[in-house]
Structure formats: C-alpha cells, structure tokens
Amino acid sequence: MILYCTKLSSYSVKVRLAASWKGIALQLCDPPGGSYRSAAYAAIVKMRTVPALVDGDFVLSESDAII
C-alpha cells in the first residue's frame, strides 16, 4: 500500500503512527508533481488531499477514514 503524505502534515503523521501501531507496512511517497495541488496528484486522488492511501485501484483519503 502506498501512503501519499507530506512531512509537515499532522494528518499524515497521525496515519503513520496508527499504521505503525497496527503493524501495517506502508510505502511513503510524496505527491507526484511536487505538490498535493498538482494535476498529476489529482489524477490519483480526486480530492487533492493528504494523506491518501492507495492500494491498487482503491484510493482512500482523509486521515480519520484511513485510520
């Protein structure tokens, strides 16, 4: 699973901590295009929010929903 996140996002940290506590391995990636506002990221995550969890064709954004 890929977690698109930014280092300064407290919401991303919350998801990373929960995944670690649950023993879930995540591949951490910066949003493509250099920003979560980029067109490249919008092609993956329609809401353009971080964090976003991607597993194959399944995309889930918003930290509370991911946790």
Backbone torsions as a table, in degrees:
resi	resn	phi	psi	omega
1	MET	NA	143.9	179.2
2	ILE	-107.9	133.8	173.5
3	LEU	-113.7	110.3	174.0
4	TYR	-80.7	125.3	-175.5
5	CYS	-154.1	168.4	173.0
6	THR	-122.3	152.1	-175.1
7	LYS	-66.6	-29.6	-176.1
8	LEU	-94.2	-0.4	-179.0
9	SER	-82.9	117.5	177.8
10	SER	-65.4	-28.5	177.5
11	TYR	-68.5	-37.8	176.8
12	SER	-65.4	-41.1	179.0
13	VAL	-62.1	-41.2	179.2
14	LYS	-58.7	-44.2	179.2
15	VAL	-67.6	-42.4	179.3
16	ARG	-61.8	-41.0	178.1
17	LEU	-65.0	-43.9	179.5
18	ALA	-63.5	-42.2	179.0
19	ALA	-64.3	-41.6	178.3
20	SER	-62.8	-45.1	-179.3
21	TRP	-62.7	-34.9	-179.9
22	LYS	-86.2	-3.8	179.3
23	GLY	75.0	27.8	-179.1
24	ILE	-97.6	123.4	179.0
25	ALA	-83.7	130.4	179.0
26	LEU	-126.5	143.1	171.8
27	GLN	-90.2	114.6	-177.8
28	LEU	-87.2	128.3	-179.3
29	CYS	-136.0	144.4	170.2
30	ASP	-74.6	150.7	176.3
31	PRO	-58.6	136.6	178.8
32	PRO	-65.2	152.5	-178.8
33	GLY	85.6	3.4	175.7
34	GLY	85.7	-4.5	-177.8
35	SER	-161.5	152.7	175.5
36	TYR	-73.1	-4.9	176.8
37	ARG	-97.9	1.2	-176.0
38	SER	-74.8	157.8	176.8
39	ALA	-65.9	-34.5	179.1
40	ALA	-63.5	-39.4	178.0
41	TYR	-72.6	-37.2	179.1
42	ALA	-63.0	-27.9	176.9
43	ALA	-67.2	-24.7	179.2
44	ILE	-95.6	-49.8	-176.6
45	VAL	-118.2	103.6	-174.4
46	LYS	-59.5	-33.3	-178.0
47	MET	-78.7	-12.9	-179.3
48	ARG	56.2	41.6	178.0
49	THR	-115.9	154.6	171.6
50	VAL	-120.2	144.9	0.2
51	PRO	-80.2	164.0	174.3
52	ALA	-140.4	131.6	179.9
53	LEU	-101.2	128.4	-179.0
54	VAL	-124.2	126.0	177.1
55	ASP	-134.5	96.4	-174.9
56	GLY	67.3	-122.2	178.3
57	ASP	-89.5	-6.3	-177.9
58	PHE	-86.1	127.0	178.7
59	VAL	-127.1	130.0	178.2
60	LEU	-132.2	124.7	177.0
61	SER	-116.4	171.0	-176.1
62	GLU	81.7	120.8	-172.4
63	SER	-58.6	-42.9	-178.9
64	ASP	-64.1	-38.1	177.7
65	ALA	-67.3	-38.7	179.9
66	ILE	-65.7	-45.0	-178.2
67	ILE	-65.4	NA	NA
